[in-house]
Amino acid sequence: QKPSIGCNIKWRPGIEPEYFQS
């Protein structure tokens, strides 16, 4: 399960999902 691109705000700094680092 992976959060939506708009839910990346819930991720802590340095722990962004793969698609966020792309």
N, CA, C and O atoms as a GROMACS GRO file, in nm:
protein
   88
    1GLN      N    1   0.084  -0.120   0.000
    1GLN     CA    2   0.000   0.000   0.000
    1GLN      C    3   0.087   0.124   0.000
    1GLN      O    4   0.177   0.137   0.083
    2LYS      N    5   0.061   0.217  -0.093
    2LYS     CA    6   0.142   0.339  -0.101
    2LYS      C    7   0.050   0.460  -0.106
    2LYS      O    8  -0.048   0.460  -0.181
    3PRO      N    9   0.079   0.562  -0.027
    3PRO     CA   10  -0.004   0.683  -0.020
    3PRO      C   11  -0.003   0.759  -0.152
    3PRO      O   12   0.088   0.740  -0.233
    4SER      N   13  -0.101   0.843  -0.174
    4SER     CA   14  -0.108   0.922  -0.296
    4SER      C   15   0.004   1.026  -0.298
    4SER      O   16   0.059   1.058  -0.193
    5ILE      N   17   0.037   1.079  -0.416
    5ILE     CA   18   0.143   1.179  -0.428
    5ILE      C   19   0.109   1.302  -0.345
    5ILE      O   20   0.199   1.374  -0.303
    6GLY      N   21  -0.018   1.325  -0.322
    6GLY     CA   22  -0.060   1.440  -0.243
    6GLY      C   23  -0.051   1.412  -0.094
    6GLY      O   24  -0.059   1.503  -0.012
    7CYS      N   25  -0.033   1.284  -0.060
    7CYS     CA   26  -0.025   1.247   0.081
    7CYS      C   27   0.120   1.241   0.127
    7CYS      O   28   0.149   1.199   0.238
    8ASN      N   29   0.211   1.285   0.038
    8ASN     CA   30   0.353   1.277   0.073
    8ASN      C   31   0.385   1.366   0.192
    8ASN      O   32   0.490   1.352   0.254
    9ILE      N   33   0.293   1.460   0.224
    9ILE     CA   34   0.316   1.551   0.337
    9ILE      C   35   0.315   1.474   0.468
    9ILE      O   36   0.375   1.518   0.567
   10LYS      N   37   0.249   1.359   0.470
   10LYS     CA   38   0.240   1.278   0.591
   10LYS      C   39   0.374   1.208   0.618
   10LYS      O   40   0.401   1.166   0.731
   11TRP      N   41   0.457   1.196   0.514
   11TRP     CA   42   0.587   1.131   0.529
   11TRP      C   43   0.684   1.223   0.601
   11TRP      O   44   0.682   1.345   0.580
   12ARG      N   45   0.768   1.167   0.684
   12ARG     CA   46   0.866   1.250   0.756
   12ARG      C   47   0.982   1.283   0.664
   12ARG      O   48   1.007   1.209   0.569
   13PRO      N   49   1.054   1.391   0.690
   13PRO     CA   50   1.168   1.432   0.607
   13PRO      C   51   1.276   1.323   0.605
   13PRO      O   52   1.319   1.276   0.710
   14GLY      N   53   1.319   1.284   0.485
   14GLY     CA   54   1.422   1.181   0.474
   14GLY      C   55   1.361   1.043   0.459
   14GLY      O   56   1.433   0.945   0.439
   15ILE      N   57   1.229   1.035   0.468
   15ILE     CA   58   1.164   0.904   0.456
   15ILE      C   59   1.061   0.909   0.344
   15ILE      O   60   0.960   0.838   0.348
   16GLU      N   61   1.086   0.993   0.244
   16GLU     CA   62   0.992   1.004   0.133
   16GLU      C   63   0.989   0.874   0.054
   16GLU      O   64   1.091   0.805   0.045
   17PRO      N   65   0.875   0.841  -0.004
   17PRO     CA   66   0.861   0.721  -0.089
   17PRO      C   67   0.946   0.730  -0.214
   17PRO      O   68   1.003   0.836  -0.243
   18GLU      N   69   0.957   0.620  -0.289
   18GLU     CA   70   1.041   0.618  -0.408
   18GLU      C   71   0.995   0.721  -0.510
   18GLU      O   72   1.077   0.792  -0.568
   19TYR      N   73   0.863   0.730  -0.531
   19TYR     CA   74   0.811   0.819  -0.634
   19TYR      C   75   0.836   0.965  -0.599
   19TYR      O   76   0.835   1.052  -0.686
   20PHE      N   77   0.860   0.993  -0.470
   20PHE     CA   78   0.882   1.130  -0.428
   20PHE      C   79   1.027   1.171  -0.455
   20PHE      O   80   1.057   1.288  -0.476
   21GLN      N   81   1.117   1.072  -0.454
   21GLN     CA   82   1.258   1.100  -0.477
   21GLN      C   83   1.287   1.108  -0.626
   21GLN      O   84   1.390   1.162  -0.667
   22SER      N   85   1.197   1.053  -0.707
   22SER     CA   86   1.217   1.051  -0.852
   22SER      C   87   1.224   1.192  -0.908
   22SER      O   88   1.240   1.210  -1.029
   0.00000   0.00000   0.00000
